[in-house]
Amino acid sequence: MADLLDLGRADDGHLFKVRVLNTGEERIARYHHTAIRNVPLRFPCFADPERPDDYRRWLHCGWGAVPVSRVREG
């Protein structure tokens, strides 16, 4: 797992390809370090970029998903 990214505050709000740990699925998600919109987070997580308010799709960084690569925006 040495190829996985180590994310921090500077990565907040950026898109990443993540691997869902319990299924192995890879998907695009937005990294949130301290909050999603106005909802404070206890732990950093990834959210669906199309539906960030859908907390059922949030994946906690390191628990529910791991970052695989950055996604270019633009």
PDB file of N, H, CA, C and O in Angstrom:
ATOM      1  N   MET A   1       0.811  -1.197   0.000  1.00  0.00           N
ATOM      2  CA  MET A   1       0.000   0.000   0.000  1.00  0.00           C
ATOM      3  C   MET A   1       0.860   1.268   0.000  1.00  0.00           C
ATOM      4  O   MET A   1       0.353   2.357   0.272  1.00  0.00           O
ATOM      5  N   ALA A   2       2.121   1.139  -0.295  1.00  0.00           N
ATOM      6  H   ALA A   2       2.533   0.255  -0.516  1.00  0.00           H
ATOM      7  CA  ALA A   2       3.010   2.292  -0.290  1.00  0.00           C
ATOM      8  C   ALA A   2       2.672   3.285  -1.394  1.00  0.00           C
ATOM      9  O   ALA A   2       3.094   4.440  -1.332  1.00  0.00           O
ATOM     10  N   ASP A   3       1.913   2.852  -2.410  1.00  0.00           N
ATOM     11  H   ASP A   3       1.570   1.914  -2.461  1.00  0.00           H
ATOM     12  CA  ASP A   3       1.580   3.735  -3.521  1.00  0.00           C
ATOM     13  C   ASP A   3       0.402   4.650  -3.228  1.00  0.00           C
ATOM     14  O   ASP A   3       0.046   5.474  -4.071  1.00  0.00           O
ATOM     15  N   LEU A   4      -0.211   4.529  -2.060  1.00  0.00           N
ATOM     16  H   LEU A   4       0.078   3.860  -1.375  1.00  0.00           H
ATOM     17  CA  LEU A   4      -1.363   5.358  -1.711  1.00  0.00           C
ATOM     18  C   LEU A   4      -0.909   6.745  -1.290  1.00  0.00           C
ATOM     19  O   LEU A   4       0.207   6.921  -0.802  1.00  0.00           O
ATOM     20  N   LEU A   5      -1.777   7.725  -1.480  1.00  0.00           N
ATOM     21  H   LEU A   5      -2.684   7.582  -1.876  1.00  0.00           H
ATOM     22  CA  LEU A   5      -1.458   9.113  -1.181  1.00  0.00           C
ATOM     23  C   LEU A   5      -1.700   9.445   0.288  1.00  0.00           C
ATOM     24  O   LEU A   5      -2.588   8.880   0.927  1.00  0.00           O
ATOM     25  N   ASP A   6      -0.909  10.357   0.805  1.00  0.00           N
ATOM     26  H   ASP A   6      -0.188  10.815   0.286  1.00  0.00           H
ATOM     27  CA  ASP A   6      -1.092  10.864   2.162  1.00  0.00           C
ATOM     28  C   ASP A   6      -1.689  12.268   2.029  1.00  0.00           C
ATOM     29  O   ASP A   6      -1.007  13.186   1.574  1.00  0.00           O
ATOM     30  N   LEU A   7      -2.950  12.442   2.419  1.00  0.00           N
ATOM     31  H   LEU A   7      -3.504  11.696   2.789  1.00  0.00           H
ATOM     32  CA  LEU A   7      -3.656  13.706   2.221  1.00  0.00           C
ATOM     33  C   LEU A   7      -3.680  14.540   3.489  1.00  0.00           C
ATOM     34  O   LEU A   7      -3.610  14.012   4.599  1.00  0.00           O
ATOM     35  N   GLY A   8      -3.781  15.856   3.309  1.00  0.00           N
ATOM     36  H   GLY A   8      -3.838  16.285   2.408  1.00  0.00           H
ATOM     37  CA  GLY A   8      -3.850  16.785   4.433  1.00  0.00           C
ATOM     38  C   GLY A   8      -4.704  17.992   4.088  1.00  0.00           C
ATOM     39  O   GLY A   8      -5.463  17.970   3.119  1.00  0.00           O
ATOM     40  N   ARG A   9      -4.579  19.039   4.881  1.00  0.00           N
ATOM     41  H   ARG A   9      -3.963  19.057   5.669  1.00  0.00           H
ATOM     42  CA  ARG A   9      -5.392  20.251   4.695  1.00  0.00           C
ATOM     43  C   ARG A   9      -5.244  20.862   3.304  1.00  0.00           C
ATOM     44  O   ARG A   9      -6.209  21.389   2.751  1.00  0.00           O
ATOM     45  N   ALA A  10      -4.066  20.795   2.751  1.00  0.00           N
ATOM     46  H   ALA A  10      -3.282  20.367   3.200  1.00  0.00           H
ATOM     47  CA  ALA A  10      -3.827  21.399   1.429  1.00  0.00           C
ATOM     48  C   ALA A  10      -4.619  20.700   0.329  1.00  0.00           C
ATOM     49  O   ALA A  10      -4.837  21.273  -0.739  1.00  0.00           O
ATOM     50  N   ASP A  11      -5.047  19.478   0.579  1.00  0.00           N
ATOM     51  H   ASP A  11      -4.870  19.013   1.447  1.00  0.00           H
ATOM     52  CA  ASP A  11      -5.798  18.715  -0.420  1.00  0.00           C
ATOM     53  C   ASP A  11      -7.307  18.891  -0.291  1.00  0.00           C
ATOM     54  O   ASP A  11      -8.061  18.332  -1.087  1.00  0.00           O
ATOM     55  N   ASP A  12      -7.754  19.652   0.689  1.00  0.00           N
ATOM     56  H   ASP A  12      -7.142  20.107   1.336  1.00  0.00           H
ATOM     57  CA  ASP A  12      -9.183  19.851   0.948  1.00  0.00           C
ATOM     58  C   ASP A  12      -9.891  20.402  -0.284  1.00  0.00           C
ATOM     59  O   ASP A  12      -9.465  21.399  -0.867  1.00  0.00           O
ATOM     60  N   GLY A  13     -10.988  19.731  -0.673  1.00  0.00           N
ATOM     61  H   GLY A  13     -11.334  18.921  -0.199  1.00  0.00           H
ATOM     62  CA  GLY A  13     -11.794  20.186  -1.798  1.00  0.00           C
ATOM     63  C   GLY A  13     -11.382  19.649  -3.155  1.00  0.00           C
ATOM     64  O   GLY A  13     -12.053  19.925  -4.150  1.00  0.00           O
ATOM     65  N   HIS A  14     -10.302  18.893  -3.224  1.00  0.00           N
ATOM     66  H   HIS A  14      -9.757  18.669  -2.416  1.00  0.00           H
ATOM     67  CA  HIS A  14      -9.828  18.368  -4.505  1.00  0.00           C
ATOM     68  C   HIS A  14     -10.420  16.986  -4.783  1.00  0.00           C
ATOM     69  O   HIS A  14     -10.826  16.267  -3.870  1.00  0.00           O
ATOM     70  N   LEU A  15     -10.456  16.637  -6.070  1.00  0.00           N
ATOM     71  H   LEU A  15     -10.125  17.221  -6.812  1.00  0.00           H
ATOM     72  CA  LEU A  15     -10.981  15.337  -6.490  1.00  0.00           C
ATOM     73  C   LEU A  15      -9.877  14.280  -6.500  1.00  0.00           C
ATOM     74  O   LEU A  15      -8.731  14.553  -6.856  1.00  0.00           O
ATOM     75  N   PHE A  16     -10.260  13.062  -6.098  1.00  0.00           N
ATOM     76  H   PHE A  16     -11.191  12.841  -5.809  1.00  0.00           H
ATOM     77  CA  PHE A  16      -9.340  11.930  -6.078  1.00  0.00           C
ATOM     78  C   PHE A  16     -10.064  10.684  -6.550  1.00  0.00           C
ATOM     79  O   PHE A  16     -11.276  10.548  -6.386  1.00  0.00           O
ATOM     80  N   LYS A  17      -9.295   9.775  -7.141  1.00  0.00           N
ATOM     81  H   LYS A  17      -8.310   9.885  -7.274  1.00  0.00           H
ATOM     82  CA  LYS A  17      -9.817   8.431  -7.376  1.00  0.00           C
ATOM     83  C   LYS A  17      -9.569   7.685  -6.074  1.00  0.00           C
ATOM     84  O   LYS A  17      -8.445   7.662  -5.572  1.00  0.00           O
ATOM     85  N   VAL A  18     -10.626   7.067  -5.519  1.00  0.00           N
ATOM     86  H   VAL A  18     -11.539   7.085  -5.927  1.00  0.00           H
ATOM     87  CA  VAL A  18     -10.494   6.343  -4.260  1.00  0.00           C
ATOM     88  C   VAL A  18     -10.905   4.885  -4.443  1.00  0.00           C
ATOM     89  O   VAL A  18     -11.722   4.560  -5.304  1.00  0.00           O
ATOM     90  N   ARG A  19     -10.333   4.025  -3.628  1.00  0.00           N
ATOM     91  H   ARG A  19      -9.670   4.289  -2.928  1.00  0.00           H
ATOM     92  CA  ARG A  19     -10.708   2.614  -3.613  1.00  0.00           C
ATOM     93  C   ARG A  19     -11.533   2.359  -2.362  1.00  0.00           C
ATOM     94  O   ARG A  19     -11.065   2.584  -1.246  1.00  0.00           O
ATOM     95  N   VAL A  20     -12.763   1.888  -2.550  1.00  0.00           N
ATOM     96  H   VAL A  20     -13.142   1.705  -3.457  1.00  0.00           H
ATOM     97  CA  VAL A  20     -13.650   1.555  -1.435  1.00  0.00           C
ATOM     98  C   VAL A  20     -13.129   0.256  -0.821  1.00  0.00           C
ATOM     99  O   VAL A  20     -12.997  -0.750  -1.518  1.00  0.00           O
ATOM    100  N   LEU A  21     -12.837   0.273   0.465  1.00  0.00           N
ATOM    101  H   LEU A  21     -12.945   1.090   1.032  1.00  0.00           H
ATOM    102  CA  LEU A  21     -12.162  -0.853   1.095  1.00  0.00           C
ATOM    103  C   LEU A  21     -12.979  -2.136   1.138  1.00  0.00           C
ATOM    104  O   LEU A  21     -12.429  -3.215   0.914  1.00  0.00           O
ATOM    105  N   ASN A  22     -14.273  -2.053   1.419  1.00  0.00           N
ATOM    106  H   ASN A  22     -14.720  -1.177   1.601  1.00  0.00           H
ATOM    107  CA  ASN A  22     -15.035  -3.296   1.573  1.00  0.00           C
ATOM    108  C   ASN A  22     -15.477  -3.918   0.249  1.00  0.00           C
ATOM    109  O   ASN A  22     -15.877  -5.083   0.228  1.00  0.00           O
ATOM    110  N   THR A  23     -15.414  -3.165  -0.866  1.00  0.00           N
ATOM    111  H   THR A  23     -15.089  -2.220  -0.849  1.00  0.00           H
ATOM    112  CA  THR A  23     -15.847  -3.727  -2.157  1.00  0.00           C
ATOM    113  C   THR A  23     -14.737  -3.761  -3.204  1.00  0.00           C
ATOM    114  O   THR A  23     -14.825  -4.516  -4.173  1.00  0.00           O
ATOM    115  N   GLY A  24     -13.701  -2.957  -3.020  1.00  0.00           N
ATOM    116  H   GLY A  24     -13.629  -2.344  -2.233  1.00  0.00           H
ATOM    117  CA  GLY A  24     -12.643  -2.865  -4.014  1.00  0.00           C
ATOM    118  C   GLY A  24     -12.978  -1.951  -5.183  1.00  0.00           C
ATOM    119  O   GLY A  24     -12.146  -1.736  -6.064  1.00  0.00           O
ATOM    120  N   GLU A  25     -14.201  -1.410  -5.194  1.00  0.00           N
ATOM    121  H   GLU A  25     -14.877  -1.585  -4.479  1.00  0.00           H
ATOM    122  CA  GLU A  25     -14.644  -0.490  -6.252  1.00  0.00           C
ATOM    123  C   GLU A  25     -13.782   0.765  -6.229  1.00  0.00           C
ATOM    124  O   GLU A  25     -13.370   1.224  -5.164  1.00  0.00           O
ATOM    125  N   GLU A  26     -13.513   1.311  -7.397  1.00  0.00           N
ATOM    126  H   GLU A  26     -13.847   0.937  -8.262  1.00  0.00           H
ATOM    127  CA  GLU A  26     -12.823   2.599  -7.484  1.00  0.00           C
ATOM    128  C   GLU A  26     -13.800   3.624  -8.020  1.00  0.00           C
ATOM    129  O   GLU A  26     -14.532   3.358  -8.974  1.00  0.00           O
ATOM    130  N   ARG A  27     -13.812   4.805  -7.400  1.00  0.00           N
ATOM    131  H   ARG A  27     -13.218   5.021  -6.625  1.00  0.00           H
ATOM    132  CA  ARG A  27     -14.709   5.880  -7.842  1.00  0.00           C
ATOM    133  C   ARG A  27     -14.052   7.229  -7.604  1.00  0.00           C
ATOM    134  O   ARG A  27     -13.055   7.334  -6.891  1.00  0.00           O
ATOM    135  N   ILE A  28     -14.622   8.248  -8.208  1.00  0.00           N
ATOM    136  H   ILE A  28     -15.433   8.163  -8.788  1.00  0.00           H
ATOM    137  CA  ILE A  28     -14.150   9.620  -8.044  1.00  0.00           C
ATOM    138  C   ILE A  28     -14.881  10.236  -6.861  1.00  0.00           C
ATOM    139  O   ILE A  28     -16.102  10.124  -6.747  1.00  0.00           O
ATOM    140  N   ALA A  29     -14.127  10.889  -5.980  1.00  0.00           N
ATOM    141  H   ALA A  29     -13.135  10.980  -6.072  1.00  0.00           H
ATOM    142  CA  ALA A  29     -14.724  11.519  -4.800  1.00  0.00           C
ATOM    143  C   ALA A  29     -13.953  12.784  -4.461  1.00  0.00           C
ATOM    144  O   ALA A  29     -12.784  12.935  -4.815  1.00  0.00           O
ATOM    145  N   ARG A  30     -14.631  13.687  -3.769  1.00  0.00           N
ATOM    146  H   ARG A  30     -15.581  13.565  -3.482  1.00  0.00           H
ATOM    147  CA  ARG A  30     -14.004  14.935  -3.321  1.00  0.00           C
ATOM    148  C   ARG A  30     -13.560  14.772  -1.869  1.00  0.00           C
ATOM    149  O   ARG A  30     -14.327  14.318  -1.020  1.00  0.00           O
ATOM    150  N   TYR A  31     -12.320  15.146  -1.601  1.00  0.00           N
ATOM    151  H   TYR A  31     -11.697  15.515  -2.291  1.00  0.00           H
ATOM    152  CA  TYR A  31     -11.753  15.042  -0.253  1.00  0.00           C
ATOM    153  C   TYR A  31     -12.171  16.250   0.586  1.00  0.00           C
ATOM    154  O   TYR A  31     -12.107  17.389   0.124  1.00  0.00           O
ATOM    155  N   HIS A  32     -12.592  15.991   1.802  1.00  0.00           N
ATOM    156  H   HIS A  32     -12.644  15.066   2.176  1.00  0.00           H
ATOM    157  CA  HIS A  32     -12.960  17.055   2.743  1.00  0.00           C
ATOM    158  C   HIS A  32     -12.199  16.806   4.042  1.00  0.00           C
ATOM    159  O   HIS A  32     -12.284  15.728   4.631  1.00  0.00           O
ATOM    160  N   HIS A  33     -11.463  17.810   4.474  1.00  0.00           N
ATOM    161  H   HIS A  33     -11.394  18.685   3.995  1.00  0.00           H
ATOM    162  CA  HIS A  33     -10.599  17.638   5.644  1.00  0.00           C
ATOM    163  C   HIS A  33     -11.290  17.990   6.959  1.00  0.00           C
ATOM    164  O   HIS A  33     -11.174  17.244   7.931  1.00  0.00           O
ATOM    165  N   THR A  34     -12.004  19.108   7.003  1.00  0.00           N
ATOM    166  H   THR A  34     -12.098  19.714   6.213  1.00  0.00           H
ATOM    167  CA  THR A  34     -12.607  19.533   8.273  1.00  0.00           C
ATOM    168  C   THR A  34     -14.126  19.678   8.234  1.00  0.00           C
ATOM    169  O   THR A  34     -14.781  19.591   9.273  1.00  0.00           O
ATOM    170  N   ALA A  35     -14.699  19.901   7.039  1.00  0.00           N
ATOM    171  H   ALA A  35     -14.167  19.971   6.195  1.00  0.00           H
ATOM    172  CA  ALA A  35     -16.151  20.086   6.943  1.00  0.00           C
ATOM    173  C   ALA A  35     -16.617  19.837   5.515  1.00  0.00           C
ATOM    174  O   ALA A  35     -15.867  20.002   4.553  1.00  0.00           O
ATOM    175  N   ILE A  36     -17.885  19.434   5.409  1.00  0.00           N
ATOM    176  H   ILE A  36     -18.495  19.301   6.191  1.00  0.00           H
ATOM    177  CA  ILE A  36     -18.554  19.358   4.113  1.00  0.00           C
ATOM    178  C   ILE A  36     -19.674  20.377   4.178  1.00  0.00           C
ATOM    179  O   ILE A  36     -20.629  20.245   4.943  1.00  0.00           O
ATOM    180  N   ARG A  37     -19.524  21.396   3.351  1.00  0.00           N
ATOM    181  H   ARG A  37     -18.748  21.504   2.730  1.00  0.00           H
ATOM    182  CA  ARG A  37     -20.393  22.578   3.410  1.00  0.00           C
ATOM    183  C   ARG A  37     -20.331  23.124   4.837  1.00  0.00           C
ATOM    184  O   ARG A  37     -19.273  23.601   5.246  1.00  0.00           O
ATOM    185  N   ASN A  38     -21.394  23.076   5.594  1.00  0.00           N
ATOM    186  H   ASN A  38     -22.253  22.688   5.262  1.00  0.00           H
ATOM    187  CA  ASN A  38     -21.363  23.600   6.971  1.00  0.00           C
ATOM    188  C   ASN A  38     -21.390  22.496   8.019  1.00  0.00           C
ATOM    189  O   ASN A  38     -21.581  22.777   9.202  1.00  0.00           O
ATOM    190  N   VAL A  39     -21.204  21.262   7.614  1.00  0.00           N
ATOM    191  H   VAL A  39     -21.049  21.033   6.653  1.00  0.00           H
ATOM    192  CA  VAL A  39     -21.231  20.135   8.546  1.00  0.00           C
ATOM    193  C   VAL A  39     -19.799  19.815   8.969  1.00  0.00           C
ATOM    194  O   VAL A  39     -18.999  19.356   8.152  1.00  0.00           O
ATOM    195  N   PRO A  40     -19.468  20.056  10.249  1.00  0.00           N
ATOM    196  CA  PRO A  40     -18.106  19.745  10.702  1.00  0.00           C
ATOM    197  C   PRO A  40     -17.873  18.228  10.717  1.00  0.00           C
ATOM    198  O   PRO A  40     -18.785  17.446  10.987  1.00  0.00           O
ATOM    199  N   LEU A  41     -16.650  17.842  10.425  1.00  0.00           N
ATOM    200  H   LEU A  41     -15.909  18.476  10.206  1.00  0.00           H
ATOM    201  CA  LEU A  41     -16.282  16.435  10.397  1.00  0.00           C
ATOM    202  C   LEU A  41     -15.358  16.101  11.562  1.00  0.00           C
ATOM    203  O   LEU A  41     -14.505  16.904  11.939  1.00  0.00           O
ATOM    204  N   ARG A  42     -15.532  14.930  12.117  1.00  0.00           N
ATOM    205  H   ARG A  42     -16.225  14.278  11.810  1.00  0.00           H
ATOM    206  CA  ARG A  42     -14.591  14.454  13.144  1.00  0.00           C
ATOM    207  C   ARG A  42     -13.327  13.931  12.475  1.00  0.00           C
ATOM    208  O   ARG A  42     -12.225  14.075  13.004  1.00  0.00           O
ATOM    209  N   PHE A  43     -13.500  13.324  11.306  1.00  0.00           N
ATOM    210  H   PHE A  43     -14.395  13.207  10.876  1.00  0.00           H
ATOM    211  CA  PHE A  43     -12.390  12.732  10.582  1.00  0.00           C
ATOM    212  C   PHE A  43     -12.502  13.125   9.116  1.00  0.00           C
ATOM    213  O   PHE A  43     -13.610  13.305   8.613  1.00  0.00           O
ATOM    214  N   PRO A  44     -11.384  13.261   8.428  1.00  0.00           N
ATOM    215  CA  PRO A  44     -11.436  13.561   6.997  1.00  0.00           C
ATOM    216  C   PRO A  44     -12.215  12.484   6.250  1.00  0.00           C
ATOM    217  O   PRO A  44     -12.195  11.314   6.632  1.00  0.00           O
ATOM    218  N   CYS A  45     -12.903  12.890   5.178  1.00  0.00           N
ATOM    219  H   CYS A  45     -12.920  13.841   4.868  1.00  0.00           H
ATOM    220  CA  CYS A  45     -13.653  11.902   4.409  1.00  0.00           C
ATOM    221  C   CYS A  45     -13.743  12.304   2.947  1.00  0.00           C
ATOM    222  O   CYS A  45     -13.365  13.405   2.547  1.00  0.00           O
ATOM    223  N   PHE A  46     -14.261  11.362   2.165  1.00  0.00           N
ATOM    224  H   PHE A  46     -14.569  10.467   2.489  1.00  0.00           H
ATOM    225  CA  PHE A  46     -14.519  11.566   0.752  1.00  0.00           C
ATOM    226  C   PHE A  46     -16.020  11.606   0.551  1.00  0.00           C
ATOM    227  O   PHE A  46     -16.761  10.852   1.182  1.00  0.00           O
ATOM    228  N   ALA A  47     -16.469  12.492  -0.334  1.00  0.00           N
ATOM    229  H   ALA A  47     -15.868  13.104  -0.847  1.00  0.00           H
ATOM    230  CA  ALA A  47     -17.900  12.612  -0.623  1.00  0.00           C
ATOM    231  C   ALA A  47     -18.118  12.592  -2.127  1.00  0.00           C
ATOM    232  O   ALA A  47     -17.234  12.956  -2.903  1.00  0.00           O
ATOM    233  N   ASP A  48     -19.296  12.167  -2.522  1.00  0.00           N
ATOM    234  H   ASP A  48     -20.015  11.872  -1.892  1.00  0.00           H
ATOM    235  CA  ASP A  48     -19.694  12.174  -3.926  1.00  0.00           C
ATOM    236  C   ASP A  48     -19.683  13.619  -4.410  1.00  0.00           C
ATOM    237  O   ASP A  48     -20.374  14.452  -3.824  1.00  0.00           O
ATOM    238  N   PRO A  49     -18.927  13.951  -5.456  1.00  0.00           N
ATOM    239  CA  PRO A  49     -18.875  15.345  -5.910  1.00  0.00           C
ATOM    240  C   PRO A  49     -20.204  15.858  -6.452  1.00  0.00           C
ATOM    241  O   PRO A  49     -20.443  17.065  -6.452  1.00  0.00           O
ATOM    242  N   GLU A  50     -21.072  14.961  -6.915  1.00  0.00           N
ATOM    243  H   GLU A  50     -20.878  13.980  -6.915  1.00  0.00           H
ATOM    244  CA  GLU A  50     -22.380  15.360  -7.440  1.00  0.00           C
ATOM    245  C   GLU A  50     -23.404  15.560  -6.320  1.00  0.00           C
ATOM    246  O   GLU A  50     -24.313  16.379  -6.454  1.00  0.00           O
ATOM    247  N   ARG A  51     -23.264  14.827  -5.231  1.00  0.00           N
ATOM    248  H   ARG A  51     -22.525  14.161  -5.122  1.00  0.00           H
ATOM    249  CA  ARG A  51     -24.209  14.904  -4.104  1.00  0.00           C
ATOM    250  C   ARG A  51     -23.453  14.934  -2.775  1.00  0.00           C
ATOM    251  O   ARG A  51     -23.514  13.967  -2.016  1.00  0.00           O
ATOM    252  N   PRO A  52     -22.746  16.018  -2.483  1.00  0.00           N
ATOM    253  CA  PRO A  52     -21.930  16.049  -1.259  1.00  0.00           C
ATOM    254  C   PRO A  52     -22.752  15.999   0.026  1.00  0.00           C
ATOM    255  O   PRO A  52     -22.225  15.619   1.071  1.00  0.00           O
ATOM    256  N   ASP A  53     -24.027  16.374  -0.028  1.00  0.00           N
ATOM    257  H   ASP A  53     -24.454  16.683  -0.878  1.00  0.00           H
ATOM    258  CA  ASP A  53     -24.854  16.358   1.182  1.00  0.00           C
ATOM    259  C   ASP A  53     -25.393  14.966   1.520  1.00  0.00           C
ATOM    260  O   ASP A  53     -25.961  14.779   2.596  1.00  0.00           O
ATOM    261  N   ASP A  54     -25.231  13.996   0.635  1.00  0.00           N
ATOM    262  H   ASP A  54     -24.769  14.148  -0.240  1.00  0.00           H
ATOM    263  CA  ASP A  54     -25.729  12.639   0.876  1.00  0.00           C
ATOM    264  C   ASP A  54     -24.729  11.899   1.769  1.00  0.00           C
ATOM    265  O   ASP A  54     -23.809  11.241   1.282  1.00  0.00           O
ATOM    266  N   TYR A  55     -24.924  12.018   3.067  1.00  0.00           N
ATOM    267  H   TYR A  55     -25.671  12.553   3.462  1.00  0.00           H
ATOM    268  CA  TYR A  55     -23.987  11.450   4.034  1.00  0.00           C
ATOM    269  C   TYR A  55     -23.903   9.924   3.939  1.00  0.00           C
ATOM    270  O   TYR A  55     -22.946   9.337   4.443  1.00  0.00           O
ATOM    271  N   ARG A  56     -24.870   9.277   3.310  1.00  0.00           N
ATOM    272  H   ARG A  56     -25.647   9.754   2.900  1.00  0.00           H
ATOM    273  CA  ARG A  56     -24.826   7.817   3.164  1.00  0.00           C
ATOM    274  C   ARG A  56     -23.718   7.377   2.214  1.00  0.00           C
ATOM    275  O   ARG A  56     -23.326   6.210   2.207  1.00  0.00           O
ATOM    276  N   ARG A  57     -23.216   8.314   1.413  1.00  0.00           N
ATOM    277  H   ARG A  57     -23.535   9.262   1.419  1.00  0.00           H
ATOM    278  CA  ARG A  57     -22.147   7.993   0.458  1.00  0.00           C
ATOM    279  C   ARG A  57     -20.786   8.500   0.923  1.00  0.00           C
ATOM    280  O   ARG A  57     -19.798   8.352   0.203  1.00  0.00           O
ATOM    281  N   TRP A  58     -20.717   9.097   2.118  1.00  0.00           N
ATOM    282  H   TRP A  58     -21.519   9.217   2.703  1.00  0.00           H
ATOM    283  CA  TRP A  58     -19.436   9.562   2.629  1.00  0.00           C
ATOM    284  C   TRP A  58     -18.574   8.354   2.983  1.00  0.00           C
ATOM    285  O   TRP A  58     -19.073   7.361   3.514  1.00  0.00           O
ATOM    286  N   LEU A  59     -17.299   8.441   2.691  1.00  0.00           N
ATOM    287  H   LEU A  59     -16.894   9.247   2.259  1.00  0.00           H
ATOM    288  CA  LEU A  59     -16.334   7.394   3.015  1.00  0.00           C
ATOM    289  C   LEU A  59     -15.216   8.017   3.831  1.00  0.00           C
ATOM    290  O   LEU A  59     -14.534   8.926   3.357  1.00  0.00           O
ATOM    291  N   HIS A  60     -15.023   7.545   5.035  1.00  0.00           N
ATOM    292  H   HIS A  60     -15.577   6.807   5.420  1.00  0.00           H
ATOM    293  CA  HIS A  60     -13.961   8.103   5.870  1.00  0.00           C
ATOM    294  C   HIS A  60     -12.595   7.685   5.333  1.00  0.00           C
ATOM    295  O   HIS A  60     -12.365   6.522   4.999  1.00  0.00           O
ATOM    296  N   CYS A  61     -11.720   8.640   5.261  1.00  0.00           N
ATOM    297  H   CYS A  61     -11.906   9.584   5.532  1.00  0.00           H
ATOM    298  CA  CYS A  61     -10.384   8.443   4.719  1.00  0.00           C
ATOM    299  C   CYS A  61      -9.614   7.456   5.602  1.00  0.00           C
ATOM    300  O   CYS A  61      -9.417   7.693   6.794  1.00  0.00           O
ATOM    301  N   GLY A  62      -9.189   6.354   4.999  1.00  0.00           N
ATOM    302  H   GLY A  62      -9.350   6.161   4.031  1.00  0.00           H
ATOM    303  CA  GLY A  62      -8.436   5.344   5.727  1.00  0.00           C
ATOM    304  C   GLY A  62      -9.294   4.245   6.312  1.00  0.00           C
ATOM    305  O   GLY A  62      -8.798   3.147   6.566  1.00  0.00           O
ATOM    306  N   TRP A  63     -10.582   4.515   6.532  1.00  0.00           N
ATOM    307  H   TRP A  63     -10.985   5.407   6.325  1.00  0.00           H
ATOM    308  CA  TRP A  63     -11.494   3.495   7.075  1.00  0.00           C
ATOM    309  C   TRP A  63     -12.368   2.933   5.972  1.00  0.00           C
ATOM    310  O   TRP A  63     -12.427   1.721   5.767  1.00  0.00           O
ATOM    311  N   GLY A  64     -13.050   3.827   5.260  1.00  0.00           N
ATOM    312  H   GLY A  64     -13.002   4.812   5.426  1.00  0.00           H
ATOM    313  CA  GLY A  64     -13.973   3.392   4.211  1.00  0.00           C
ATOM    314  C   GLY A  64     -13.352   3.400   2.833  1.00  0.00           C
ATOM    315  O   GLY A  64     -13.790   2.672   1.943  1.00  0.00           O
ATOM    316  N   ALA A  65     -12.327   4.226   2.654  1.00  0.00           N
ATOM    317  H   ALA A  65     -11.971   4.818   3.377  1.00  0.00           H
ATOM    318  CA  ALA A  65     -11.690   4.341   1.340  1.00  0.00           C
ATOM    319  C   ALA A  65     -10.270   4.856   1.484  1.00  0.00           C
ATOM    320  O   ALA A  65      -9.916   5.496   2.474  1.00  0.00           O
ATOM    321  N   VAL A  66      -9.478   4.566   0.485  1.00  0.00           N
ATOM    322  H   VAL A  66      -9.766   4.046  -0.319  1.00  0.00           H
ATOM    323  CA  VAL A  66      -8.110   5.077   0.443  1.00  0.00           C
ATOM    324  C   VAL A  66      -7.901   5.790  -0.887  1.00  0.00           C
ATOM    325  O   VAL A  66      -8.402   5.340  -1.917  1.00  0.00           O
ATOM    326  N   PRO A  67      -7.165   6.895  -0.873  1.00  0.00           N
ATOM    327  CA  PRO A  67      -6.905   7.617  -2.124  1.00  0.00           C
ATOM    328  C   PRO A  67      -5.901   6.863  -2.980  1.00  0.00           C
ATOM    329  O   PRO A  67      -4.881   6.385  -2.483  1.00  0.00           O
ATOM    330  N   VAL A  68      -6.197   6.760  -4.269  1.00  0.00           N
ATOM    331  H   VAL A  68      -7.025   7.148  -4.673  1.00  0.00           H
ATOM    332  CA  VAL A  68      -5.331   6.057  -5.202  1.00  0.00           C
ATOM    333  C   VAL A  68      -4.555   7.043  -6.066  1.00  0.00           C
ATOM    334  O   VAL A  68      -3.348   6.896  -6.261  1.00  0.00           O
ATOM    335  N   SER A  69      -5.264   8.059  -6.588  1.00  0.00           N
ATOM    336  H   SER A  69      -6.244   8.179  -6.430  1.00  0.00           H
ATOM    337  CA  SER A  69      -4.594   9.051  -7.441  1.00  0.00           C
ATOM    338  C   SER A  69      -5.414  10.340  -7.465  1.00  0.00           C
ATOM    339  O   SER A  69      -6.604  10.361  -7.153  1.00  0.00           O
ATOM    340  N   ARG A  70      -4.727  11.401  -7.845  1.00  0.00           N
ATOM    341  H   ARG A  70      -3.760  11.384  -8.099  1.00  0.00           H
ATOM    342  CA  ARG A  70      -5.395  12.694  -8.007  1.00  0.00           C
ATOM    343  C   ARG A  70      -6.126  12.722  -9.341  1.00  0.00           C
ATOM    344  O   ARG A  70      -5.736  12.045 -10.293  1.00  0.00           O
ATOM    345  N   VAL A  71      -7.197  13.517  -9.397  1.00  0.00           N
ATOM    346  H   VAL A  71      -7.514  14.066  -8.624  1.00  0.00           H
ATOM    347  CA  VAL A  71      -7.955  13.692 -10.637  1.00  0.00           C
ATOM    348  C   VAL A  71      -7.804  15.149 -11.060  1.00  0.00           C
ATOM    349  O   VAL A  71      -8.032  16.061 -10.266  1.00  0.00           O
ATOM    350  N   ARG A  72      -7.422  15.355 -12.298  1.00  0.00           N
ATOM    351  H   ARG A  72      -7.236  14.614 -12.943  1.00  0.00           H
ATOM    352  CA  ARG A  72      -7.286  16.727 -12.819  1.00  0.00           C
ATOM    353  C   ARG A  72      -8.669  17.334 -12.995  1.00  0.00           C
ATOM    354  O   ARG A  72      -9.573  16.713 -13.553  1.00  0.00           O
ATOM    355  N   GLU A  73      -8.811  18.551 -12.509  1.00  0.00           N
ATOM    356  H   GLU A  73      -8.076  19.056 -12.056  1.00  0.00           H
ATOM    357  CA  GLU A  73     -10.074  19.276 -12.673  1.00  0.00           C
ATOM    358  C   GLU A  73      -9.889  20.315 -13.751  1.00  0.00           C
ATOM    359  O   GLU A  73      -8.812  20.897 -13.879  1.00  0.00           O
ATOM    360  N   GLY A  74     -10.924  20.552 -14.524  1.00  0.00           N
ATOM    361  H   GLY A  74     -11.799  20.079 -14.419  1.00  0.00           H
ATOM    362  CA  GLY A  74     -10.787  21.596 -15.498  1.00  0.00           C
ATOM    363  C   GLY A  74     -11.490  21.257 -16.720  1.00  0.00           C
ATOM    364  O   GLY A  74     -11.484  22.037 -17.673  1.00  0.00           O
TER     365      GLY A  74
END
